[in-house]
Amino acid sequence: MKNILLLALFSQISLASYISIQGTPKITVDGQSGSITGSIELVNKGDELAQAVFPEVSFLDFKLVSEGKNLTPNKGHTWDLKGTFSSERAGFFPLKLIYHYQDGNSYPFSSANLMKIPVKKTGTEDLSALQVGALVTKAKIISMGNEFKGEVVVKNLSDEATSIKLDFVVPREISVQSDSSEMSIKGKSEETLVFSGKNLNALVGSNYIIHALVDYEQNGFNNFSSANAIYKVGEEEKFGIGHSKFWYWVIGGFLILFLIGIQFLRKK
């Protein structure tokens, strides 16, 4: 019997298929000319065909949405990128990457990623001091469900007040927004910013990484701090036959009736 159970278990595992898209971005930014060039290679590391695979790139005012390609297992494709951007000051800026694909049922999936890109307007700026940022950011999800809430805690390590702008990088299956996206944080203090989100078309049980970005100015340069939070997609809270609490009440009701029946029979 144990051998049969083990064989059945391994058979199910061997039949399971998956898609894993891994990216290798190679990007060069020239702050003096405002040009961005490079390439992004996406490889399907899974054992199932990935359809309509493409990268979506955002850097300041540069946007790129590429043509989708089908990738068989262990196969990849490289997309070239070339364009221009504009920036009022030098510093570090986030390059936002979203990898898109579809499974065999044409169900869409995506994953969000970040890169820290230095921009030098004159070519001689020393950005090394920005590696130790003036802000520290933490993020977490505080309530799960089809709709959810989260917190971004921003700590100002400097002595001076710092103006911040909060932004998010998320996959297309979910949406995130915050009512307090811009504010000033006093020196040597911290603030907690609450955000809310909603599942648009993600599968229940899936995990998605939410990137919180806090943009600010440091010593005349641009800088940003980031933090990640993991959102596990849950079902909407509905009290019905499919809800676990519904069955708790049903079972509890039967137990109460059963105990009342026993007491009634004993009295007889």
Summary of the structure (lengths in Angstrom):
residues: 268
radius of gyration: 25.3
end to end distance: 48.3
largest distance: 97.7
contacts: 771
relative contact order: 0.13
helix: 16%
strand: 53%
